[in-house]
């Protein structure tokens, strides 16, 4: 069995509530809303931990994000 990094391990056990085609899903700073979580509003798919002033930026279903100044590619293997 291949050795997983901590980020890869969390990606396997933390299942997101929704998925979309946002560029955010490939960013290290994106934290998705977890499955069966009742806290966030229905249209929120996650938060950006890189854009943090004054609070973390919420990513909604209806946002069309094609380019982001804070984007950091997730490391692959």
C-alpha positions in Angstrom: 0.0 0.0 0.0 1.3 3.4 -0.9 2.1 5.9 1.8 -0.4 8.8 2.0 0.4 12.3 3.0 -1.7 13.8 5.8 -3.7 15.9 3.2 -4.4 12.8 1.0 -5.5 10.9 4.1 -8.0 13.6 5.1 -9.3 13.8 1.5 -10.2 10.1 1.8 -12.1 10.3 5.2 -13.7 13.8 5.1 -16.5 13.5 2.5 -17.8 16.8 1.2 -21.6 17.5 1.1 -21.5 18.8 -2.5 -19.1 19.0 -5.4 -18.8 21.6 -8.1 -16.5 22.6 -10.9 -14.9 25.5 -9.0 -11.2 26.0 -9.3 -11.3 26.0 -5.5 -11.6 22.2 -5.2 -8.0 21.9 -6.4 -6.7 24.5 -3.9 -4.9 23.7 -0.7 -6.8 26.5 1.1 -10.3 25.2 0.3 -12.1 23.5 3.1 -15.4 21.9 2.0 -18.6 21.6 4.0 -18.7 18.0 5.3 -21.4 15.6 4.6 -24.4 15.6 7.1 -23.2 19.0 8.5 -26.2 21.2 9.4 -24.4 24.4 10.2 -23.8 26.3 6.9 -26.5 27.7 4.6 -27.5 25.4 1.8 -25.7 27.2 -1.0 -22.2 27.2 0.7 -19.9 24.5 -0.6 -16.9 25.5 1.5 -14.5 28.1 2.8 -11.2 29.5 1.6 -8.6 29.6 4.3 -6.3 31.7 2.1 -8.6 34.7 1.7 -9.2 35.4 5.3 -9.9 39.1 6.0 -12.0 39.8 8.0 -13.4 36.2 8.0 -12.8 33.2 5.8 -14.3 33.7 2.4 -17.4 31.5 1.8 -17.6 29.7 -1.6 -21.2 29.3 -2.8 -22.7 27.1 -5.5 -23.5 30.1 -7.6 -20.1 31.8 -7.6 -18.2 31.3 -10.8 -14.5 31.2 -9.9 -12.2 30.9 -12.9 -9.0 32.5 -11.5 -7.9 33.4 -8.0 -4.9 35.3 -6.6 -4.7 33.1 -3.5 -4.9 29.8 -5.4 -2.3 27.1 -4.3 -2.4 23.8 -6.2 -2.8 20.7 -4.0 0.3 18.6 -4.1 -0.2 15.3 -6.0 1.6 12.2 -4.9 
